Amino acid sequence: MPTSNSPVLAPDATARSRGKRPTVAFAHLGCEKNRVDSEHMLGLLEAAGYGVSSEETVADLVVVNTCSFIQEAREESVRTLVRLAEEGKQLIIAGCLAQHFQAELLEALPEARAVVGSGDYQHIVSVLERVMAGERVRQVSAVPTFLADEHVPRKRTTANAVAYVKVAEGCDYRCAFCIIPHLRGNQRSRSMESIQAEAQQLAEQGVQELILISQITTNYGRDRYGKPMLAELLRMLGTVAIPWIRVHYAYPTGLTPEVLAAFREVPNVLPYLDLPLQHSHPEILRAMNRPWQADVNGALLDRLRHQLPDATIRTTLIVGFPGETEAHFSHLEDFVQRQQFDHVGVFAFSPEEGTTAATLPNPVSHAVAEARRDRLMQLQQPIAQQRNQAWVGRVVPVLVEKEDPTTGEVLGRCSRFAPEVDGVVHLQGPARVGAMVQARITAAHLYDLEAATVDHAAP
């Protein structure tokens, strides 16, 4: 890992010369779960009186909340760290990369004043105080156990109308390709009352869309209550005055009749199913340590569509897993063609040190995996266009998120689009950012829709 050769000083000298606490900037990398952790660190620092800026140039010190899920994410984290180090910034490295490579980071980067593990971000204020005193800090629990609740300060970084709520932390499953249990620990669910209290806080802040996240949201509550409690949680959240509640990361086998009934019957729960299926072939699913999924994919998806006929279904898939033959991949192609998903994300397999999959025989070359990813995405494109086309003519609520002050273009999302991973709605007509408006879909594209506002307000 290349580093800067500039001398490293305790970052309190500049701040002391100004007679005030230092300004801290944040660089956020990785998933929405990491974003929530960043937001808690921002809130904790602000509550302690530290100035927090989104501009790295004005900061004395930068907290980088890193990702280490796959090789590509690690490379992005390392590039960010090196760039900031070469700019002379003092660094606090937080998140999954710090949990994974704490000793290596401190050794390789003199500018790294502290590493903070994925289960230790609640200590960010004391870590910063120790850094300001000249100490080099390693605050990393061997096994992450912390679970934030509605009482931990939080400064949101999303648009005012959208908020993520982490209902659980960690994961009890051991998929062969996944390092998350090592980085985040076993599943730890919040109480339903805690989640409802935070949702109420967000409603009072004007949030229009609440997105429930965890590693496996359909397993919510199993560790705390002895059984999954997502259906009960959704019904409880139905009492909160937030128009849209979206569920991310549902395991297909966790979509029980009770959960599907809650999706149907709770008015503000969107019929949007985010199902990380990963593959379709039983042999590959067994190799992934997901054998329970092999017999339920097709039948379960048929049942989902029967019980939620308007459901938008997103999935993610992995190609190039060790042992995946052309026949296995053809099976996956047939599956995608037959299921007609609304949205599909495809990833080329990345071997992660410490996982079972990293040592499996018969690896697939990177070039072959990339080619299969491209083939699958090309297969999905006309399906995505057709699924979008089916919405033309509908009048639907659209959450207005952005207006270009130069062009006047207005962007929003309807219920079939989750933030960042799906498409957007290009909106014509009067619309205020942060509002929910009624709009008629007028045209469909590969990933996006066009719409025009109509006179009456959105429900």
C-alpha positions as CSV (number, residue, x, y, z in Angstrom):
1,M,0.0,0.0,0.0
2,P,1.7,3.3,-1.1
3,T,1.9,6.0,1.5
4,S,2.9,9.6,1.9
5,N,6.3,10.4,3.3
6,S,5.3,13.7,4.9
7,P,5.9,13.9,8.7
8,V,3.0,12.9,10.9
9,L,2.0,15.3,13.7
10,A,-0.7,15.1,16.2
11,P,-3.7,16.9,14.6
12,D,-4.4,19.0,17.7
13,A,-1.7,21.5,16.9
14,T,-3.7,23.3,14.2
15,A,-6.9,23.1,16.2
16,R,-5.2,24.5,19.4
17,S,-3.8,27.4,17.4
18,R,-7.3,28.3,16.5
19,G,-8.5,27.9,20.1
20,K,-11.3,25.4,19.1
21,R,-12.0,21.8,18.5
22,P,-10.9,20.4,15.1
23,T,-13.2,20.2,12.1
24,V,-13.8,16.6,11.0
25,A,-14.7,15.5,7.5
26,F,-16.3,12.2,6.6
27,A,-15.7,9.9,3.6
28,H,-18.4,7.3,3.4
29,L,-17.9,4.1,1.4
30,G,-20.0,0.9,1.1
31,C,-23.5,-0.1,1.7
32,E,-26.6,1.5,3.4
33,K,-25.8,-0.3,6.6
34,N,-22.4,1.4,6.6
35,R,-24.1,4.7,5.8
36,V,-26.2,4.4,9.0
37,D,-23.0,3.8,11.0
38,S,-21.5,7.0,9.4
39,E,-24.6,8.9,10.3
40,H,-24.4,7.8,14.0
41,M,-20.7,8.9,14.1
42,L,-21.6,12.2,12.6
43,G,-24.4,12.7,15.2
44,L,-22.1,11.7,18.1
45,L,-19.4,14.1,17.0
46,E,-21.8,17.0,16.5
47,A,-23.4,16.3,19.9
48,A,-19.9,16.5,21.5
49,G,-19.4,19.9,19.9
50,Y,-17.1,19.0,17.0
51,G,-17.4,20.8,13.7
52,V,-18.3,18.3,10.9
53,S,-17.9,19.1,7.3
54,S,-18.5,17.4,4.0
55,E,-15.5,19.2,2.6
56,E,-12.3,17.4,3.1
57,T,-10.2,20.4,2.2
58,V,-11.3,22.4,5.3
59,A,-10.9,19.5,7.8
60,D,-8.1,18.8,10.2
61,L,-8.9,15.1,10.1
62,V,-11.0,12.8,8.0
63,V,-12.9,9.8,9.2
64,V,-13.1,7.2,6.4
65,N,-15.9,4.6,6.9
66,T,-14.6,1.8,4.7
67,C,-16.0,-1.3,3.0
68,S,-14.3,-4.7,2.8
69,F,-17.1,-6.9,1.4
70,I,-15.4,-7.7,-2.0
71,Q,-12.1,-7.0,-3.6
72,E,-13.5,-4.1,-5.6
73,A,-14.8,-2.4,-2.5
74,R,-11.4,-2.9,-0.7
75,E,-9.6,-1.4,-3.6
76,E,-11.9,1.7,-3.5
77,S,-11.3,2.0,0.2
78,V,-7.6,1.8,-0.2
79,R,-7.5,4.3,-3.1
80,T,-9.5,6.8,-0.9
81,L,-7.1,6.3,2.0
82,V,-4.0,6.8,-0.1
83,R,-5.4,9.9,-1.8
84,L,-6.2,11.5,1.5
85,A,-2.8,10.5,3.0
86,E,-1.0,12.0,0.0
87,E,-3.0,15.2,0.6
88,G,-1.6,15.3,4.1
89,K,-4.8,14.5,5.9
90,Q,-4.8,12.7,9.3
91,L,-7.1,9.7,9.2
92,I,-9.4,7.7,11.4
93,I,-10.2,4.5,9.5
94,A,-13.5,3.0,10.5
95,G,-15.8,0.2,9.3
96,C,-15.2,-3.2,7.7
97,L,-11.7,-2.6,6.3
98,A,-10.6,-1.5,9.8
99,Q,-12.2,-4.6,11.3
100,H,-10.6,-6.8,8.7
101,F,-7.1,-5.4,8.4
102,Q,-6.5,-3.3,11.6
103,A,-2.8,-4.1,12.1
104,E,-1.9,-3.8,8.4
105,L,-3.6,-0.4,8.1
106,L,-1.7,1.1,11.0
107,E,1.6,-0.3,9.8
108,A,1.1,0.8,6.1
109,L,-0.3,4.3,6.7
110,P,1.5,6.6,9.1
111,E,-1.3,9.1,8.6
112,A,-3.7,6.6,10.1
113,R,-4.1,7.9,13.7
114,A,-6.8,5.3,14.6
115,V,-8.7,2.3,13.4
116,V,-12.2,1.8,14.6
117,G,-14.0,-1.6,14.1
118,S,-17.4,-2.1,12.7
119,G,-18.8,-2.7,16.2
120,D,-17.0,0.2,17.8
121,Y,-18.2,3.3,16.1
122,Q,-20.1,4.4,19.2
123,H,-16.6,5.2,20.7
124,I,-15.8,7.8,17.9
125,V,-15.7,10.8,20.3
126,S,-13.4,9.1,22.8
127,V,-11.2,7.9,19.9
128,L,-10.9,11.4,18.5
129,E,-10.1,12.8,21.9
130,R,-7.3,10.2,22.3
131,V,-6.0,11.0,18.9
132,M,-6.0,14.7,19.7
133,A,-3.9,13.9,22.7
134,G,-1.3,12.3,20.4
135,E,-2.2,8.7,20.9
136,R,-2.4,6.2,18.1
137,V,-5.6,4.2,18.7
138,R,-6.8,0.7,17.9
139,Q,-10.5,0.5,18.9
140,V,-11.5,-2.9,17.4
141,S,-13.6,-5.5,19.2
142,A,-12.6,-9.0,18.3
143,V,-16.3,-9.9,18.0
144,P,-18.6,-7.0,17.2
145,T,-21.6,-6.9,19.6
146,F,-22.8,-3.3,19.6
147,L,-26.3,-2.5,18.4
148,A,-27.4,1.1,18.0
149,D,-30.9,2.2,19.0
150,E,-33.1,5.3,18.7
151,H,-31.2,7.0,21.5
152,V,-27.8,7.1,19.7
153,P,-27.4,10.6,18.0
154,R,-27.7,10.5,14.2
155,K,-27.2,13.1,11.5
156,R,-28.7,11.8,8.2
157,T,-26.8,12.1,5.0
158,T,-29.6,11.0,2.6
159,A,-32.2,13.4,1.0
160,N,-34.5,14.7,3.7
161,A,-37.4,12.6,2.4
162,V,-35.6,9.2,2.7
163,A,-34.1,7.4,5.7
164,Y,-32.6,4.0,6.3
165,V,-33.4,2.2,9.5
166,K,-31.2,-0.7,10.6
167,V,-33.5,-3.3,12.2
168,A,-30.7,-5.8,13.0
169,E,-26.9,-6.1,12.8
170,G,-24.8,-9.1,11.8
171,C,-25.7,-12.4,10.3
172,D,-26.1,-16.0,11.6
173,Y,-25.9,-17.6,8.1
174,R,-22.6,-18.8,6.7
175,C,-22.8,-18.5,2.9
176,A,-19.6,-19.8,1.4
177,F,-18.8,-16.6,-0.4
178,C,-19.6,-14.1,2.3
179,I,-17.3,-12.6,4.9
180,I,-20.0,-10.4,6.6
181,P,-20.4,-12.6,9.8
182,H,-16.6,-12.2,10.4
183,L,-16.8,-8.5,9.9
184,R,-20.1,-7.8,11.6
185,G,-20.7,-10.6,14.0
186,N,-23.8,-12.7,14.6
187,Q,-27.3,-11.3,14.2
188,R,-28.5,-8.9,16.8
189,S,-32.0,-7.6,16.4
190,R,-33.4,-4.4,17.9
191,S,-36.7,-4.4,19.7
192,M,-39.8,-3.6,17.8
193,E,-40.5,-0.7,20.2
194,S,-37.0,0.8,19.5
195,I,-37.5,0.6,15.7
196,Q,-41.0,2.1,16.0
197,A,-39.7,4.9,18.2
198,E,-37.0,5.8,15.6
199,A,-39.5,5.6,12.8
200,Q,-41.7,8.1,14.7
201,Q,-38.7,10.4,15.1
202,L,-38.1,10.3,11.4
203,A,-41.8,10.9,10.6
204,E,-41.6,14.0,12.7
205,Q,-38.6,15.1,10.6
206,G,-40.7,14.9,7.4
207,V,-39.4,11.5,6.1
208,Q,-41.6,10.2,3.3
209,E,-39.8,6.8,2.7
210,L,-38.4,4.5,5.4
211,I,-36.1,1.7,4.2
212,L,-35.7,-1.3,6.5
213,I,-32.2,-2.9,6.3
214,S,-30.2,-5.6,7.8
215,Q,-28.2,-8.5,6.5
216,I,-31.3,-10.7,6.3
217,T,-34.4,-8.6,7.1
218,T,-36.8,-11.6,6.9
219,N,-34.8,-13.1,9.9
220,Y,-35.5,-10.0,12.0
221,G,-36.3,-10.9,15.6
222,R,-35.2,-14.6,15.5
223,D,-32.4,-14.0,18.0
224,R,-34.4,-11.7,20.3
225,Y,-37.9,-13.3,20.2
226,G,-37.1,-16.9,19.3
227,K,-38.8,-16.6,15.9
228,P,-38.8,-14.1,12.9
229,M,-41.0,-11.1,13.7
230,L,-40.9,-9.1,10.4
231,A,-44.7,-9.5,9.9
232,E,-45.4,-8.1,13.4
233,L,-42.8,-5.3,12.9
234,L,-44.4,-4.2,9.6
235,R,-47.9,-4.1,11.2
236,M,-46.5,-2.0,14.1
237,L,-44.8,0.4,11.6
238,G,-48.1,0.7,9.8
239,T,-49.2,3.0,12.6
240,V,-46.4,5.5,11.8
241,A,-47.2,8.4,9.5
242,I,-44.7,7.7,6.8
243,P,-46.2,7.0,3.3
244,W,-43.7,4.4,2.1
245,I,-42.0,1.6,4.0
246,R,-39.6,-0.4,1.8
247,V,-38.0,-3.7,2.9
248,H,-34.5,-4.6,1.6
249,Y,-32.6,-7.9,1.8
250,A,-35.4,-10.5,2.1
251,Y,-34.4,-14.2,2.1
252,P,-37.0,-16.0,-0.1
253,T,-37.7,-18.6,2.5
254,G,-38.5,-15.9,5.0
255,L,-41.4,-14.6,3.0
256,T,-44.0,-16.7,4.9
257,P,-47.7,-16.3,4.5
258,E,-47.8,-14.0,7.5
259,V,-45.1,-11.7,6.0
260,L,-46.8,-11.7,2.7
261,A,-50.1,-10.9,4.4
262,A,-48.4,-7.9,6.1
263,F,-47.1,-6.7,2.7
264,R,-50.7,-6.9,1.3
265,E,-52.6,-5.5,4.3
266,V,-50.4,-2.7,5.7
267,P,-51.1,0.3,3.5
268,N,-47.7,2.0,3.7
269,V,-45.6,-1.2,3.1
270,L,-44.6,-1.2,-0.5
271,P,-45.0,-4.3,-2.7
272,Y,-41.3,-4.3,-3.4
273,L,-39.3,-7.5,-2.8
274,D,-35.6,-7.4,-2.7
275,L,-34.5,-11.1,-2.9
276,P,-30.7,-11.9,-3.2
277,L,-31.1,-15.3,-4.8
278,Q,-27.5,-15.5,-6.0
279,H,-28.0,-18.4,-8.4
280,S,-30.6,-20.9,-9.6
281,H,-28.7,-24.2,-10.1
282,P,-29.0,-26.7,-7.1
283,E,-25.3,-27.7,-7.4
284,I,-24.0,-24.1,-7.3
285,L,-26.4,-23.3,-4.4
286,R,-25.1,-26.3,-2.4
287,A,-21.5,-25.1,-3.1
288,M,-22.6,-21.6,-1.9
289,N,-24.0,-23.3,1.3
290,R,-27.5,-22.2,0.4
291,P,-29.0,-25.7,-0.3
292,W,-32.3,-24.9,1.3
293,Q,-33.0,-22.5,-1.6
294,A,-32.6,-25.0,-4.5
295,D,-36.1,-26.4,-4.3
296,V,-38.0,-23.2,-3.7
297,N,-36.9,-20.7,-6.3
298,G,-39.5,-21.2,-9.0
299,A,-42.4,-22.3,-6.8
300,L,-41.8,-19.6,-4.3
301,L,-41.6,-16.9,-6.9
302,D,-44.9,-18.1,-8.4
303,R,-46.5,-18.0,-5.0
304,L,-45.2,-14.5,-4.3
305,R,-46.6,-13.2,-7.6
306,H,-49.9,-14.9,-6.9
307,Q,-50.2,-13.3,-3.5
308,L,-48.7,-10.0,-4.5
309,P,-49.6,-9.6,-8.1
310,D,-48.3,-6.0,-8.3
311,A,-45.0,-6.8,-6.6
312,T,-41.8,-5.3,-8.0
313,I,-39.1,-8.0,-7.7
314,R,-35.4,-7.2,-7.6
315,T,-32.7,-9.9,-7.3
316,T,-28.9,-10.1,-7.2
317,L,-26.9,-12.9,-8.8
318,I,-23.3,-14.2,-8.7
319,V,-21.7,-15.6,-11.8
320,G,-18.3,-17.3,-12.0
321,F,-18.6,-19.1,-8.6
322,P,-16.0,-21.9,-8.3
323,G,-17.2,-25.0,-10.2
324,E,-19.8,-23.1,-12.3
325,T,-19.9,-24.7,-15.7
326,E,-21.4,-23.5,-18.9
327,A,-24.3,-25.8,-18.2
328,H,-24.8,-24.2,-14.7
329,F,-24.7,-20.7,-16.3
330,S,-27.2,-21.7,-19.0
331,H,-29.5,-22.9,-16.2
332,L,-29.2,-19.4,-14.7
333,E,-29.9,-17.7,-18.0
334,D,-33.0,-19.8,-18.5
335,F,-34.1,-18.9,-14.9
336,V,-33.7,-15.2,-15.5
337,Q,-35.6,-15.4,-18.8
338,R,-38.4,-17.4,-17.3
339,Q,-38.8,-15.3,-14.1
340,Q,-38.9,-11.8,-15.8
341,F,-37.5,-9.9,-12.8
342,D,-38.1,-6.2,-12.7
343,H,-34.5,-5.4,-11.6
344,V,-31.4,-7.6,-11.6
345,G,-27.9,-6.9,-10.3
346,V,-25.1,-9.3,-11.4
347,F,-21.7,-9.7,-9.8
348,A,-18.7,-11.6,-10.9
349,F,-17.5,-13.8,-8.0
350,S,-14.8,-12.3,-5.9
351,P,-12.8,-14.8,-3.7
352,E,-12.6,-13.4,-0.2
353,E,-9.9,-14.6,2.2
354,G,-11.3,-16.3,5.2
355,T,-14.4,-17.7,3.3
356,T,-15.0,-21.3,2.3
357,A,-15.4,-20.3,-1.3
358,A,-11.9,-18.9,-1.5
359,T,-10.5,-22.4,-1.3
360,L,-12.9,-24.3,-3.4
361,P,-11.6,-26.2,-6.4
362,N,-12.3,-25.5,-10.1
363,P,-12.1,-21.7,-10.0
364,V,-13.6,-19.8,-13.0
365,S,-11.3,-17.3,-14.6
366,H,-12.0,-13.6,-14.1
367,A,-12.4,-13.1,-17.8
368,V,-15.0,-15.9,-18.1
369,A,-16.9,-14.6,-15.0
370,E,-16.9,-11.0,-16.5
371,A,-18.2,-12.3,-19.8
372,R,-21.0,-14.2,-18.1
373,R,-22.0,-11.2,-16.1
374,D,-22.2,-9.1,-19.3
375,R,-24.2,-11.9,-21.0
376,L,-26.7,-12.0,-18.2
377,M,-27.1,-8.3,-18.0
378,Q,-27.7,-8.2,-21.8
379,L,-30.4,-10.9,-21.4
380,Q,-32.1,-8.8,-18.6
381,Q,-32.1,-5.5,-20.5
382,P,-35.2,-6.1,-22.7
383,I,-37.0,-7.7,-19.8
384,A,-36.3,-4.6,-17.7
385,Q,-37.6,-2.4,-20.6
386,Q,-40.7,-4.5,-20.9
387,R,-41.4,-4.4,-17.1
388,N,-41.1,-0.6,-17.2
389,Q,-43.3,-0.3,-20.2
390,A,-46.1,-2.0,-18.3
391,W,-46.3,1.1,-16.1
392,V,-47.0,3.5,-19.0
393,G,-50.4,5.1,-18.5
394,R,-50.6,4.5,-14.8
395,V,-51.2,7.4,-12.3
396,V,-48.9,6.7,-9.4
397,P,-47.3,8.6,-6.4
398,V,-43.8,9.9,-7.2
399,L,-41.4,11.1,-4.5
400,V,-39.7,14.2,-5.8
401,E,-36.0,14.1,-4.9
402,K,-34.0,16.5,-7.0
403,E,-34.3,19.5,-9.3
404,D,-31.5,20.7,-11.5
405,P,-31.4,24.5,-11.0
406,T,-29.8,25.0,-14.4
407,T,-32.1,22.9,-16.6
408,G,-35.1,22.7,-14.3
409,E,-35.2,18.9,-14.7
410,V,-37.0,17.2,-11.9
411,L,-36.2,13.7,-10.8
412,G,-38.1,11.4,-8.5
413,R,-39.0,7.8,-7.9
414,C,-42.2,5.7,-7.9
415,S,-42.6,2.7,-5.7
416,R,-40.9,0.3,-8.2
417,F,-37.6,2.1,-7.8
418,A,-35.4,1.9,-4.7
419,P,-32.8,4.7,-4.2
420,E,-29.5,4.4,-6.0
421,V,-29.9,0.8,-7.2
422,D,-32.9,1.2,-9.5
423,G,-34.0,3.8,-12.0
424,V,-35.6,7.2,-11.6
425,V,-38.7,9.1,-12.9
426,H,-38.1,12.1,-15.1
427,L,-40.9,14.4,-14.1
428,Q,-42.7,17.2,-16.0
429,G,-44.9,19.7,-14.2
430,P,-45.0,21.5,-10.9
431,A,-43.3,19.5,-8.1
432,R,-41.5,20.5,-4.9
433,V,-38.4,18.5,-3.8
434,G,-39.3,16.3,-0.8
435,A,-43.0,16.2,-1.8
436,M,-45.1,13.2,-2.9
437,V,-47.0,14.0,-6.1
438,Q,-49.4,12.1,-8.3
439,A,-48.0,11.6,-11.8
440,R,-49.0,9.8,-15.0
441,I,-46.3,7.6,-16.5
442,T,-45.9,8.7,-20.1
443,A,-42.9,6.8,-21.4
444,A,-40.5,4.0,-20.5
445,H,-36.8,3.5,-21.0
446,L,-34.4,0.7,-20.2
447,Y,-34.0,1.7,-16.6
448,D,-36.0,5.0,-16.1
449,L,-39.5,6.3,-16.6
450,E,-41.0,9.6,-17.7
451,A,-44.1,11.1,-16.1
452,A,-46.2,14.2,-15.9
453,T,-47.8,15.5,-12.7
454,V,-51.6,15.5,-12.4
455,D,-53.7,18.0,-10.5
456,H,-54.8,16.0,-7.4
457,A,-52.4,15.3,-4.5
458,A,-50.8,12.0,-3.8
459,P,-52.5,9.8,-1.1
